[in-house]
């Protein structure tokens, strides 16, 4: 196929603006599937975690044949923590499909991704989605998108982007609000008309930048990218130029093209097309593949540095090894470094502590997703609370700050602003509208850890927040995000209803009757700042007259259930989260109570 019949686009949007549903419709209405073929909703979200959370985590490729055009589509994440998935595909595409909710308008992640796309010179096509939504205002959103283009220094050509209006859920798009609402044909036509064909170097040797890594149990690692010049066939020699400058010669064993949601073998890969190549023992995102040893590397998109780090280490608690399959340092190390191969937004470093690794990323959610994947694979691991990555420049300590956009009902505004102030947030702008108030604030990254859960509580689930990295600035002082202490078990054994019933007067419980506990394990929350030692295993004292019915008839309040994200945001610096395939437990770093007291005294003496 000639390059002029190829269109390469990325779909970008904020969380829940309908991007993945739109891909479903494009695949369905292009004739990609047979009429009688059963297809799941959210086709592209094929990870279990993506379906459960309702978000896209990993960028994925698909291709549509419409009339005599090949349209390669990259479906990208909308959550800020996975923004690097967006950044690294920018070199693969020639245009972007910007999907914006007709009610909410452009949000934080829209701004972040669009800035990257415009800087790369990509041509946008704007889809104002969900025009069927109650209280939607497509005209106002149209103007807000244009304002965003101006703020982000779009060129005149980019500013004159094509706009379409429709509903991905109902399967139609139109060039104006007055046009008939029939199907997705106007969008297909606009993509072909407005997104340029890929620019290729005619007559040049083969070159391709590796923008993604796939895996096959049959052929191993698959390098995915757009061929910028030349052609490549099975059996051809190819030179890998690694990001550190090393060069090595390999042979291509398979060429894959995308068709629908699957890949298929191809005789050759042509310039302008997005393909997958197999035959590499070692190839990473950012490497350049060339047809000759003298080939020059292609530029790779610079990626913003991680701002959050956490420690991963071997589970050394009393229940270690009872629920997991992979529990050793070597197994954890191998899994973390395997993740680095395909996820360039995560970095892993050996720690000074034996058996501990420092994992750095854009946000706590990104690390929580990795943890959830590991526990489903059978790993047991201890993790520390998130810590921000600081810098020192000219003798001054700097920390990362972020721009926060938060939409809240008006009646919750006071509580939200009080919480922001306690987290060292500074309000930059405030806008009242029909659905409440939108705040724009600058907040240290430290202050955002656990803030989303607090917003949900303060606004009864109606608050919506987005945030983007802004800059490194001088450290702004202490932030106290948890004002409660904990109930810490003194004993090992099975938690009993009799003991837990007595402990309910002292705080909220994190464990239920029948669960295994151990010394140093956190079994509840105390309203006081200090930690309180308790015995959740204590049974009822039996006598000749009271020998029956121990624990029967006791009604306990439901225990607090922690998601993985909530658990790692909740724990204090002197605590760990114990993650296993079956459980999420909170515990003290030092399990022995006497050792904890001695350690605290040493810290106080050093501080004095």
C-alpha positions as CSV (number, residue, x, y, z in Angstrom):
1,X,0.0,0.0,0.0
2,X,1.3,3.5,-0.8
3,X,1.9,5.9,2.0
4,X,-0.6,8.4,0.6
5,X,-3.4,5.8,1.5
6,X,-2.3,5.5,5.1
7,X,-3.4,7.7,8.0
8,X,-1.9,7.3,11.5
9,X,-3.8,8.9,14.3
10,X,-3.8,8.8,18.1
11,X,-7.0,9.3,20.1
12,X,-6.5,11.4,23.2
13,X,-8.9,12.6,25.9
14,X,-9.5,13.1,29.5
15,X,-10.7,10.1,31.6
16,X,-14.3,9.1,30.8
17,X,-14.8,11.4,27.8
18,X,-15.7,8.5,25.6
19,X,-12.5,7.8,23.8
20,X,-12.5,4.0,24.0
21,X,-16.2,3.8,23.1
22,X,-15.4,5.9,20.1
23,X,-12.8,3.4,19.0
24,X,-15.4,0.6,19.4
25,X,-17.7,2.4,17.0
26,X,-15.0,3.1,14.4
27,X,-14.0,-0.6,14.4
28,X,-17.7,-1.7,14.2
29,X,-18.8,0.7,11.5
30,X,-15.7,0.2,9.3
31,X,-16.7,-3.4,8.7
32,X,-13.8,-4.8,10.8
33,X,-16.0,-7.4,12.4
34,X,-18.3,-9.9,10.8
35,X,-22.0,-9.2,11.0
36,X,-22.6,-12.2,13.3
37,X,-19.4,-11.7,15.3
38,X,-19.8,-11.2,19.1
39,X,-17.7,-8.3,20.3
40,X,-17.3,-7.1,23.9
41,X,-17.8,-3.4,24.7
42,X,-14.5,-1.4,25.3
43,X,-12.7,-3.7,22.9
44,X,-9.4,-2.0,23.3
45,X,-9.4,-2.2,27.1
46,X,-8.3,-5.8,27.2
47,X,-6.5,-5.8,30.5
48,X,-8.6,-7.0,33.5
49,X,-7.6,-3.9,35.5
50,X,-8.7,-1.6,32.6
51,X,-12.2,-3.2,32.5
52,X,-12.5,-3.1,36.3
53,X,-11.4,0.5,36.7
54,X,-13.1,1.7,33.6
55,X,-9.9,3.5,32.3
56,X,-7.3,2.9,29.7
57,X,-3.8,2.1,31.2
58,X,-1.7,1.0,28.2
59,X,-1.5,2.5,24.8
60,X,-2.7,0.0,22.1
61,X,-2.7,-0.2,18.3
62,X,-5.4,-1.1,16.0
63,X,-6.1,-0.6,12.3
64,X,-9.2,0.1,10.2
65,X,-9.7,-0.5,6.5
66,X,-12.2,2.2,5.3
67,X,-12.8,2.3,1.5
68,X,-9.3,2.0,0.1
69,X,-7.6,3.7,3.1
70,X,-5.7,2.1,6.0
71,X,-6.3,4.1,9.2
72,X,-3.9,3.1,12.1
73,X,-5.3,4.1,15.4
74,X,-3.5,4.3,18.8
75,X,-5.8,4.3,21.7
76,X,-4.1,6.1,24.6
77,X,-4.8,6.5,28.3
78,X,-6.6,9.6,29.7
79,X,-5.4,9.4,33.4
80,X,-2.5,11.7,34.2
81,X,-0.5,9.0,35.9
82,X,-0.3,7.1,32.5
83,X,0.6,10.2,30.4
84,X,3.9,8.7,29.4
85,X,1.9,6.2,27.4
86,X,0.6,9.1,25.4
87,X,4.0,10.9,25.0
88,X,5.9,8.0,23.5
89,X,3.4,7.3,20.7
90,X,3.6,10.9,19.4
91,X,6.4,10.0,17.0
92,X,4.2,7.2,15.5
93,X,1.3,9.3,14.3
94,X,0.6,12.3,12.1
95,X,-2.6,13.6,13.6
96,X,-4.6,13.4,16.8
97,X,-8.3,12.8,17.4
98,X,-9.1,15.0,20.4
99,X,-12.2,13.8,22.2
100,X,-13.9,16.3,24.5
101,X,-17.0,15.8,26.6
102,X,-19.8,18.2,25.5
103,X,-20.6,19.0,29.1
104,X,-17.3,19.0,30.9
105,X,-15.2,20.5,28.2
106,X,-11.4,20.2,28.1
107,X,-9.9,19.0,31.3
108,X,-6.4,18.8,32.8
109,X,-5.3,15.7,30.9
110,X,-6.7,17.2,27.7
111,X,-4.4,20.1,28.2
112,X,-1.4,17.9,28.9
113,X,-1.7,15.6,26.0
114,X,-2.7,18.3,23.5
115,X,0.4,20.3,24.4
116,X,2.6,17.3,23.6
117,X,0.7,16.8,20.3
118,X,0.9,20.4,19.2
119,X,4.6,20.6,20.1
120,X,5.2,17.6,17.7
121,X,3.4,19.5,14.9
122,X,0.5,17.0,14.8
123,X,-2.8,18.1,13.2
124,X,-5.8,17.8,15.5
125,X,-9.3,16.8,14.6
126,X,-11.7,17.6,17.5
127,X,-14.6,15.4,18.4
128,X,-17.1,17.0,20.8
129,X,-18.7,13.8,22.2
130,X,-21.8,13.1,24.3
131,X,-23.9,15.9,22.8
132,X,-26.9,13.8,23.9
133,X,-25.9,14.3,27.5
134,X,-28.2,16.4,29.7
135,X,-27.1,20.0,30.1
136,X,-24.4,19.6,27.4
137,X,-23.3,22.8,25.7
138,X,-21.3,21.9,22.5
139,X,-21.0,25.6,21.4
140,X,-19.4,26.7,24.6
141,X,-17.1,23.7,24.6
142,X,-16.1,24.5,21.0
143,X,-15.0,28.0,22.1
144,X,-13.2,26.6,25.2
145,X,-11.2,24.2,22.9
146,X,-10.2,27.1,20.7
147,X,-9.1,29.1,23.8
148,X,-7.0,26.1,24.8
149,X,-5.4,26.0,21.4
150,X,-4.4,29.7,21.8
151,X,-3.0,29.1,25.3
152,X,-0.9,26.2,24.0
153,X,0.5,28.2,21.1
154,X,-1.1,26.3,18.3
155,X,-0.1,27.2,14.8
156,X,-2.7,28.8,12.5
157,X,-3.2,25.5,10.8
158,X,-3.7,23.6,14.1
159,X,-6.1,26.3,15.3
160,X,-8.2,25.8,12.2
161,X,-8.9,22.2,13.2
162,X,-12.0,20.4,12.0
163,X,-14.7,20.0,14.6
164,X,-17.3,17.2,14.7
165,X,-20.3,16.7,17.0
166,X,-21.9,13.5,18.0
167,X,-22.4,10.6,20.4
168,X,-19.9,7.6,20.4
169,X,-22.4,5.6,22.5
170,X,-25.2,6.1,19.9
171,X,-22.8,5.7,16.9
172,X,-23.1,9.0,15.0
173,X,-21.0,12.0,14.2
174,X,-21.9,15.2,12.3
175,X,-19.9,18.1,10.9
176,X,-22.3,20.6,12.5
177,X,-25.1,20.5,15.1
178,X,-27.6,20.9,12.3
179,X,-26.5,18.0,10.1
180,X,-28.3,14.7,10.1
181,X,-27.2,12.3,12.8
182,X,-26.8,8.9,11.0
183,X,-23.4,7.2,11.4
184,X,-19.6,7.6,11.8
185,X,-19.0,8.4,8.1
186,X,-18.4,12.1,8.6
187,X,-15.6,11.2,11.0
188,X,-14.0,8.8,8.6
189,X,-14.1,11.3,5.8
190,X,-12.6,14.1,8.0
191,X,-9.7,11.9,9.1
192,X,-8.9,11.1,5.5
193,X,-9.3,14.8,4.4
194,X,-7.6,16.6,7.4
195,X,-4.9,14.2,8.8
196,X,-1.9,14.2,6.5
197,X,-0.4,11.1,5.0
198,X,2.8,10.0,6.7
199,X,6.0,11.7,5.4
200,X,8.4,9.1,4.1
201,X,12.0,9.4,2.7
202,X,11.7,8.0,-0.8
203,X,14.5,5.7,-1.9
204,X,16.1,5.6,1.6
205,X,17.1,2.6,3.6
206,X,14.9,1.1,6.2
207,X,14.5,3.1,9.5
208,X,12.0,2.8,12.3
209,X,11.8,4.2,15.9
210,X,10.6,1.7,18.4
211,X,7.6,3.4,20.2
212,X,6.1,0.4,21.9
213,X,7.0,-3.2,22.9
214,X,4.6,-6.1,22.5
215,X,5.1,-9.8,23.5
216,X,4.3,-13.1,22.0
217,X,4.8,-16.5,23.5
218,X,5.8,-17.7,20.1
219,X,8.3,-15.1,18.9
220,X,9.2,-13.2,22.1
221,X,9.6,-9.4,22.0
222,X,8.0,-7.4,19.3
223,X,9.2,-3.9,18.4
224,X,6.3,-1.7,17.4
225,X,6.7,1.6,15.5
226,X,6.1,3.6,12.3
227,X,8.5,2.9,9.4
228,X,9.9,6.3,8.4
229,X,11.7,5.1,5.3
230,X,12.4,1.9,3.2
231,X,10.8,-1.5,3.6
232,X,11.5,-4.5,5.7
233,X,10.7,-8.2,5.1
234,X,11.0,-11.4,7.0
235,X,14.7,-12.6,7.0
236,X,16.2,-9.2,6.4
237,X,19.1,-8.1,8.5
238,X,18.5,-5.1,10.8
239,X,20.8,-3.1,13.1
240,X,19.5,-2.0,16.5
241,X,20.8,1.3,17.8
242,X,20.1,1.3,21.5
243,X,19.4,4.5,23.5
244,X,22.9,4.2,25.1
245,X,24.5,4.2,21.6
246,X,25.2,0.5,21.4
247,X,24.7,-1.2,18.0
248,X,24.0,-4.8,17.3
249,X,23.0,-6.8,14.2
250,X,19.8,-9.0,14.3
251,X,17.6,-10.8,11.7
252,X,13.8,-10.1,11.4
253,X,11.9,-13.3,12.0
254,X,8.4,-11.9,11.6
255,X,6.6,-8.8,10.3
256,X,3.2,-8.0,11.8
257,X,0.5,-5.6,10.6
258,X,-2.5,-4.5,12.6
259,X,-6.0,-5.4,11.5
260,X,-8.9,-4.7,13.8
261,X,-7.9,-5.7,17.3
262,X,-5.5,-8.4,16.1
263,X,-2.2,-8.7,14.4
264,X,-1.6,-10.7,11.2
265,X,1.6,-11.8,9.4
266,X,2.7,-9.6,6.6
267,X,5.2,-10.2,3.7
268,X,6.8,-6.8,4.2
269,X,6.4,-3.6,6.1
270,X,6.2,-0.4,4.0
271,X,7.2,3.2,4.8
272,X,4.5,5.1,6.6
273,X,2.8,2.0,8.1
274,X,2.8,1.1,11.8
275,X,4.1,-2.5,12.1
276,X,5.5,-5.0,14.6
277,X,8.9,-6.7,14.1
278,X,10.1,-9.8,15.9
279,X,13.6,-11.3,16.1
280,X,15.2,-9.4,19.0
281,X,16.4,-10.7,22.3
282,X,16.9,-7.2,23.5
283,X,15.1,-4.1,22.2
284,X,13.6,-1.3,24.2
285,X,11.3,1.6,23.6
286,X,13.3,4.5,22.1
287,X,15.7,2.3,20.1
288,X,16.1,2.9,16.3
289,X,16.1,0.0,13.8
290,X,18.2,0.6,10.7
291,X,18.9,-1.3,7.5
292,X,22.6,-0.6,7.6
293,X,25.3,-0.4,10.3
294,X,25.9,3.3,9.4
295,X,22.3,4.3,10.0
296,X,21.6,7.3,12.2
297,X,19.2,7.1,15.3
298,X,15.9,8.8,15.2
299,X,14.9,11.4,17.8
300,X,12.9,10.1,20.7
301,X,10.3,12.2,22.6
302,X,11.7,13.5,25.9
303,X,9.7,12.2,28.8
304,X,9.0,14.2,32.0
305,X,10.7,12.7,35.0
306,X,8.9,10.7,37.7
307,X,7.9,12.6,40.8
308,X,6.9,9.8,43.2
309,X,8.9,6.8,44.5
310,X,8.1,3.8,46.7
311,X,10.2,1.0,48.2
312,X,9.4,-2.6,47.3
313,X,10.9,-5.3,49.5
314,X,10.5,-8.9,50.6
315,X,7.7,-9.6,52.9
316,X,9.3,-10.4,56.3
317,X,6.1,-10.6,58.4
318,X,4.9,-13.6,60.4
319,X,2.4,-14.6,57.6
320,X,5.0,-14.3,54.8
321,X,4.9,-17.0,52.2
322,X,1.4,-18.4,53.2
323,X,-0.5,-16.8,50.3
324,X,2.0,-16.0,47.6
325,X,3.9,-18.0,45.0
326,X,6.8,-15.6,44.4
327,X,8.3,-14.3,47.6
328,X,12.1,-14.0,47.2
329,X,14.2,-11.0,46.5
330,X,15.4,-12.4,43.2
331,X,11.8,-13.1,42.0
332,X,10.7,-9.5,42.9
333,X,13.8,-8.0,41.3
334,X,13.3,-10.0,38.0
335,X,9.6,-8.9,37.9
336,X,10.4,-5.2,38.4
337,X,13.2,-5.1,35.8
338,X,10.9,-6.9,33.4
339,X,8.4,-4.1,33.9
340,X,11.0,-1.5,33.1
341,X,11.5,-3.1,29.6
342,X,8.0,-2.3,28.4
343,X,7.0,0.6,30.8
344,X,9.5,3.4,30.4
345,X,7.6,5.7,32.8
346,X,8.8,3.5,35.7
347,X,12.3,3.3,36.9
348,X,13.8,0.8,39.3
349,X,16.9,1.2,41.4
350,X,18.7,-1.0,43.9
351,X,18.3,0.3,47.4
352,X,20.9,0.6,50.2
353,X,18.7,-1.8,52.2
354,X,19.2,-5.5,51.3
355,X,16.2,-6.9,49.4
356,X,14.7,-3.5,48.8
357,X,14.1,-1.7,45.5
358,X,13.1,1.9,44.8
359,X,10.4,2.2,42.2
360,X,9.8,5.7,40.7
361,X,6.8,6.8,38.6
362,X,4.5,9.7,37.7
363,X,2.0,9.0,40.4
364,X,0.8,6.6,43.1
365,X,-1.9,5.1,40.9
366,X,0.7,4.0,38.4
367,X,2.6,2.1,41.0
368,X,-0.6,0.7,42.5
369,X,-1.5,-0.7,39.0
370,X,1.9,-2.5,38.9
371,X,1.4,-3.8,42.4
372,X,-2.1,-5.1,41.5
373,X,-0.7,-6.9,38.5
374,X,2.1,-8.4,40.6
375,X,-0.3,-9.7,43.3
376,X,-2.6,-11.3,40.6
377,X,0.5,-13.0,39.3
378,X,1.2,-14.5,42.7
379,X,3.7,-12.1,44.2
380,X,4.0,-11.1,47.9
381,X,5.7,-7.8,48.5
382,X,6.0,-5.1,51.2
383,X,5.7,-1.5,50.0
384,X,6.4,1.8,51.7
385,X,4.1,4.9,51.4
386,X,4.7,7.2,48.4
387,X,7.5,9.7,48.8
388,X,8.2,12.7,46.5
389,X,11.4,12.9,44.6
390,X,13.2,16.0,45.7
391,X,16.2,17.9,44.2
392,X,18.9,20.2,45.5
393,X,19.9,23.2,43.5
394,X,22.3,25.9,44.7
395,X,22.0,24.6,48.2
396,X,18.2,24.8,48.2
397,X,15.8,21.9,48.6
398,X,13.3,21.7,45.7
399,X,10.1,19.6,45.5
400,X,7.6,18.9,42.7
401,X,4.5,21.0,42.5
402,X,1.3,20.4,40.4
403,X,-1.5,22.4,39.0
404,X,-4.8,21.1,40.3
405,X,-8.2,21.5,38.8
406,X,-11.1,20.6,41.1
407,X,-14.8,20.8,40.5
408,X,-17.0,20.7,43.6
409,X,-20.6,21.4,44.6
410,X,-20.9,24.8,46.2
411,X,-22.0,23.5,49.6
412,X,-18.7,21.5,49.8
413,X,-16.4,24.4,48.9
414,X,-15.5,25.4,52.5
415,X,-14.3,21.9,53.4
416,X,-12.4,21.5,50.2
417,X,-10.6,24.8,50.6
418,X,-9.7,24.0,54.2
419,X,-8.3,20.7,53.2
420,X,-6.3,22.4,50.3
421,X,-4.9,25.0,52.7
422,X,-3.7,22.2,55.1
423,X,-1.9,20.6,52.2
424,X,-0.1,23.9,51.3
425,X,-2.3,24.5,48.2
426,X,-2.6,28.0,46.8
427,X,-5.8,29.0,45.0
428,X,-5.0,30.5,41.6
429,X,-8.5,30.8,40.1
430,X,-12.1,30.2,41.0
431,X,-15.0,29.9,38.6
432,X,-18.7,29.5,39.5
433,X,-21.0,27.6,37.1
434,X,-24.3,25.8,37.1
435,X,-22.9,22.5,38.5
436,X,-20.8,24.1,41.3
437,X,-17.4,25.7,41.5
438,X,-14.2,24.9,39.7
439,X,-10.9,25.7,41.5
440,X,-7.5,26.0,40.0
441,X,-4.7,25.7,42.5
442,X,-1.0,25.0,42.8
443,X,-0.2,22.2,45.2
444,X,2.9,20.3,46.2
445,X,2.8,16.8,45.0
446,X,3.1,15.7,48.6
447,X,-0.2,17.4,49.3
448,X,-2.0,15.4,46.6
449,X,-1.2,12.0,48.1
450,X,-4.5,10.8,49.5
451,X,-6.3,14.0,48.5
452,X,-8.6,12.3,46.0
453,X,-10.1,10.1,48.6
454,X,-10.6,13.1,50.9
455,X,-12.3,15.0,48.0
456,X,-14.7,12.0,47.5
457,X,-15.6,12.1,51.2
458,X,-16.0,15.9,51.4
459,X,-18.2,16.1,48.3
460,X,-20.1,12.9,48.8
461,X,-18.6,11.5,45.7
462,X,-19.5,14.5,43.5
463,X,-16.1,16.1,43.3
464,X,-13.9,15.7,40.2
465,X,-10.2,16.5,40.2
466,X,-7.4,16.5,37.7
467,X,-3.8,17.5,38.2
468,X,-0.6,18.0,36.1
469,X,3.0,18.4,36.9
470,X,4.0,22.1,36.9
471,X,7.5,22.6,38.2
472,X,10.1,22.0,40.9
473,X,10.0,24.8,43.5
474,X,11.4,25.4,47.0
475,X,10.2,23.0,49.7
476,X,7.1,24.5,51.4
477,X,7.4,22.9,54.9
478,X,5.7,20.1,56.8
479,X,2.3,18.7,55.6
480,X,0.2,16.6,57.9
481,X,-2.3,14.5,55.9
482,X,-3.2,12.0,58.5
483,X,-4.4,13.3,61.9
484,X,-5.3,9.9,63.4
485,X,-3.3,7.2,65.1
486,X,-3.7,3.5,64.8
487,X,-4.7,0.4,66.8
488,X,-1.7,-1.9,66.7
489,X,-2.0,-5.6,67.6
490,X,0.2,-6.9,70.4
491,X,-0.5,-10.6,69.8
492,X,-0.4,-13.2,67.1
493,X,-3.4,-15.3,66.4
494,X,-7.0,-15.2,65.3
495,X,-9.0,-12.0,65.8
496,X,-12.0,-12.7,68.0
497,X,-15.4,-11.1,67.9
498,X,-15.4,-10.6,71.7
499,X,-12.2,-8.6,71.6
500,X,-13.1,-6.6,68.5
501,X,-16.4,-5.7,70.1
502,X,-14.5,-4.0,72.9
503,X,-12.1,-2.3,70.5
504,X,-14.9,-0.7,68.5
505,X,-15.2,1.9,71.3
506,X,-11.6,2.9,70.6
507,X,-11.8,3.5,66.8
508,X,-12.6,2.0,63.4
509,X,-11.6,-1.6,62.7
510,X,-9.6,-2.8,59.7
511,X,-10.0,-6.5,60.5
512,X,-12.9,-8.8,61.1
513,X,-13.5,-11.8,63.4
514,X,-11.6,-14.9,62.3
515,X,-8.8,-13.0,60.5
516,X,-5.1,-13.8,61.3
517,X,-3.3,-10.9,63.1
518,X,0.3,-10.5,64.4
519,X,2.3,-8.2,66.6
520,X,2.9,-4.8,64.8
521,X,-0.1,-5.3,62.4
522,X,-2.4,-2.3,62.2
523,X,-5.9,-3.5,63.0
524,X,-7.8,-0.2,63.2
525,X,-7.7,3.6,63.4
526,X,-7.6,5.6,66.6
527,X,-9.1,9.1,66.7
528,X,-6.1,10.2,68.8
529,X,-2.8,11.0,67.2
530,X,-0.8,8.4,69.0
531,X,-0.8,4.7,68.3
532,X,-2.6,2.4,70.8
533,X,-1.5,-1.2,71.5
534,X,-4.5,-3.6,71.6
535,X,-5.1,-7.3,71.8
536,X,-7.7,-8.4,69.2
537,X,-7.2,-12.1,70.0
538,X,-8.5,-11.9,73.6
539,X,-11.3,-14.4,74.3
540,X,-14.1,-14.3,76.8
541,X,-13.1,-15.7,80.3
542,X,-15.1,-18.9,80.7
543,X,-16.4,-20.3,84.0
544,X,-18.6,-23.3,84.9
545,X,-21.6,-21.0,84.6
546,X,-20.4,-19.2,81.4
547,X,-19.0,-21.9,79.2
548,X,-21.2,-21.6,76.1
549,X,-21.8,-19.1,73.4
550,X,-18.4,-17.3,73.3
551,X,-18.7,-14.6,70.7
552,X,-22.2,-15.6,69.7
553,X,-24.7,-12.8,69.2
554,X,-22.0,-10.1,69.0
555,X,-22.8,-7.7,66.2
556,X,-19.7,-5.9,64.8
557,X,-19.7,-2.9,62.6
558,X,-18.4,-3.6,59.0
559,X,-14.7,-3.3,58.9
560,X,-13.0,-0.6,56.7
561,X,-12.0,-2.1,53.4
562,X,-8.9,-0.7,51.7
563,X,-8.3,-0.7,48.0
564,X,-4.6,-0.9,47.1
565,X,-4.4,2.8,46.1
566,X,-6.1,3.8,49.3
567,X,-3.9,1.6,51.4
568,X,-0.6,3.0,50.1
569,X,-1.9,6.6,50.4
570,X,-3.1,5.9,54.0
571,X,0.1,4.5,55.6
572,X,2.4,6.8,57.5
573,X,6.2,7.0,57.0
574,X,6.8,4.4,59.8
575,X,4.4,1.9,58.2
576,X,4.2,-0.6,55.3
577,X,1.5,-2.2,53.2
578,X,1.8,-5.9,53.0
579,X,0.5,-7.0,49.6
580,X,-0.3,-10.7,48.8
581,X,-2.5,-12.4,46.2
582,X,-5.2,-12.8,48.9
583,X,-4.8,-9.9,51.3
584,X,-3.9,-6.2,51.8
585,X,-2.6,-5.7,55.3
586,X,-1.2,-2.5,57.0
587,X,1.7,-2.9,59.5
588,X,4.4,-1.1,61.3
589,X,7.9,-1.1,59.7
590,X,9.3,-2.3,63.0
591,X,7.0,-5.0,64.3
592,X,8.4,-5.4,67.9
593,X,6.8,-2.8,70.2
594,X,10.0,-2.4,72.3
595,X,12.2,-1.9,69.3
596,X,9.7,0.7,68.0
597,X,9.9,2.6,71.2
598,X,13.8,2.5,71.2
599,X,13.9,3.6,67.6
600,X,11.5,6.5,68.3
601,X,13.7,7.7,71.2
602,X,16.8,7.5,69.0
603,X,15.0,9.7,66.4
604,X,13.9,12.2,69.1
605,X,17.5,12.4,70.5
606,X,18.9,12.9,67.1
607,X,16.4,15.7,66.4
608,X,17.2,17.4,69.7
